Amino acid sequence: MATQLRRYEVTEGGMDRVVEVWKSIAAVRRQYGFTVEFAYVDRKRNEFVWAVSHPDWEKASAIYDHSPERAAIFADGPPPIDRATITMVEPVE
């Protein structure tokens, strides 16, 4: 299972919008077979952190990235994120 960790530094005052957009993203990801592992908000630091996984990451991502559902989410522009750090991670056993 491939897992991606996504960490966002959110624009001051933009957390509610990021969470709203994320809920739509999570629903579409699930529709395309992804598993949302967790999502957390650190309001004190204006950070939003979440992880998403899929057994065939490359294939599923290619389909999801070009899906009309994903495009519709971002039709009004991107959410208020100042910086995103996105990496593939693996569990520690």
C-alpha positions in Angstrom: 0.0 0.0 0.0 1.4 3.4 -1.0 0.7 6.3 1.4 1.1 10.0 0.7 1.5 12.4 3.6 0.2 15.9 2.8 1.0 18.8 5.1 -0.4 22.3 4.4 0.6 25.7 5.9 -2.7 27.5 5.7 -3.2 31.2 5.0 -4.2 33.1 8.1 -8.0 32.9 8.4 -8.3 30.3 5.7 -8.6 27.0 7.7 -12.4 26.7 7.5 -12.2 27.0 3.7 -9.4 24.4 3.5 -11.4 22.0 5.6 -14.4 22.6 3.4 -12.5 21.9 0.2 -10.7 18.9 1.8 -14.1 17.2 2.6 -14.9 17.4 -1.1 -11.5 16.1 -2.0 -11.7 13.2 0.4 -15.1 12.2 -1.0 -13.7 12.1 -4.5 -10.6 10.3 -3.5 -12.7 7.6 -1.8 -14.8 7.4 -5.0 -11.6 6.5 -6.9 -10.6 3.8 -4.4 -8.3 5.8 -2.1 -8.3 5.4 1.7 -8.1 8.5 3.8 -5.9 7.4 6.7 -6.3 10.5 8.9 -6.8 14.3 8.8 -5.9 16.8 11.5 -6.1 20.5 12.0 -3.6 22.4 14.1 -5.3 25.8 14.3 -2.6 27.3 16.6 0.0 26.8 13.9 -2.4 27.1 10.9 -1.5 23.6 9.7 -3.6 20.9 8.1 -2.2 17.4 7.8 -3.6 14.4 6.2 -2.6 11.1 4.7 -4.2 9.1 1.8 -3.3 5.7 0.4 -4.0 3.4 -2.4 -2.6 -0.1 -3.4 -1.9 1.1 -7.0 -0.9 4.7 -6.4 0.4 5.6 -9.8 -2.5 4.3 -11.8 -5.2 5.6 -9.4 -3.5 9.0 -9.1 -3.4 9.4 -12.9 -7.1 8.8 -13.1 -8.0 10.9 -10.1 -5.8 13.8 -11.2 -7.7 14.1 -14.5 -11.1 13.4 -13.2 -14.0 15.8 -13.8 -14.9 15.6 -10.1 -11.5 16.8 -9.0 -11.6 19.6 -11.6 -15.0 20.8 -10.3 -13.6 21.1 -6.8 -11.0 23.5 -7.9 -13.2 25.4 -10.4 -13.3 28.4 -8.1 -9.5 28.4 -7.6 -7.2 26.8 -5.1 -7.8 26.8 -1.3 -5.9 29.3 0.8 -2.7 27.3 1.3 0.7 29.2 1.6 2.8 26.1 1.3 2.3 22.3 0.7 4.7 19.6 1.6 3.7 16.3 -0.1 5.7 13.1 0.4 5.3 9.4 0.1 5.8 7.7 3.5 6.1 4.2 4.8 5.1 2.6 8.1 7.6 1.8 10.8 7.3 -1.8 12.0 
